[in-house]
């Protein structure tokens, strides 16, 4: 059984989630997986090689928002969804990851939630008692 990686946070105008992990990389990966599972239900996952993803930000909060926004851009602009993610490193205000992307299949796949943007509203990422946590809200 896979351990729970996130929990949904109810909010009047947005939806949000919290994630946790032992490292920043685990938190970024869990945030991406939570984001994907909130947005899409993908019927069949293709086994294509991963694409390199590199995103920059001025601090950890901006880096997390920009990282998730990258996947929103890929979906909105190119019709691509992410079916797997591996965050390799977070260094010098950059996140390096590998993402398994595929075309959204309009006849088989389902968009669960129309996300307009990743917000800075009540955004948090930090370490508490040897556990990294993040809280993210999405504009829907």
N, C-alpha and C positions, 0 to 999 in steps of 0.2 A: 504494500500500500504506500502510495506517495504521500509524504507529509504535506500538510497545507502550507502553501507558499505565500498566501495573501488573504486579507479579509476586506470586504466591501465596506465603505463608510457612506452612510446615507447623508444627503445634503439637499437643500431645497431646490437649487438651480443646477447643480452639478452632480457628478458621481465621483467617488474617490476610492482609494484603496491604500492599505498599508502593507509593506513587505519587510522582511528581515533576513539576515544572514550573518555569517561570521566574518565576512570581508566586504569591502565596497563592491568588488566584482560580483559577488553573490547577490547583493542587494540590487545592483543594476540589472542582472540577469533575471531575478525574480520580478522586478518591476516590469521588464519587457514581457515576460510570460504572462503576468497578470493583465497587462494592457492588451495583449493579443487575445486572451481568453474572454475578456470583457467585450472586445470589439467584434470578433469573428467566431464562427463555427465552420471549420474547414473539413469537408467530407473526406477527401483523399489527399494525403500528403505525398508530394513527389520527392524522390530521393536524388535531387541534383546537388552538385557540389556547393559548398558555401561561398558567399560573397563577403569580401572584407568591408567592414563598416568602421569608419573613423569619424568621430564627432568631437568638436572642441567646445569649451565653455570657460568663462572667467572664474567660476568657482564650482563646487560640487552641485549646488542647486541648479545653476544654469546648465551644467553639463548633463544632469539627469533630464531636465526639460528638453534640451536639444536632442538628446539621445532618443527619447520617446517620440519627439516631433519628427525625427528622421523617418520613422516607420509610418507615421501618419502621412508624411509627404510621399513616400514610396507607394502607399495605397491610393491616395488622392490623385497623384500625378501620373503614375505608371500602372495602376491596377495590381500592384504586387502586395502579397501578404507574407508575413514571416511565420514559418512553421517550426523553426528551431533557432536557438540563439546560444552562443557561447561567448561570454565576455572574457577576453584574454587578459587585458590589463587596463588600469586607469593610472596614467602618469602624466605629469606636466599639463594638467587641465585638458587631457584628451582621453577618450575611451576608445579602445581598440577591441573590436568584436568580429565574430564570424556569424553570418546570418544565412539561414536557408530560406530562400525566397521563391515564391511561385505566383503565377497569375491567379487572381481571384476568379473562380468559376461561377458565373452568375446563375447557372442552372442547378448546381449542386451545393455550393457554399452559401452561407447565410451571414449577413451583416447583422450582428446582434444589437449594436449600439452605434449610432452616428456621432462620432466624436469630432468636434470642431477644432479643439485645441487642448494642449496640456497647459495647465495654468500654474501660476505662482501662488495662488490662494492657499494659505495654510501649508505651503510646501515645507517639508522638513526632510533632511537627511543628516544622520549623525550616528555617533556611537554611544550606546548606553549599556553599562555593565557588560562589556566585552561582546555586545551584539550590535551590529549595524542595523538601523531601521530607516525606513523612508515612508513618508506620507505624500500622496500625490492626488490632486483633484483634476478632473477632466471637464471641460466645457462641452456640454452635449446639446 
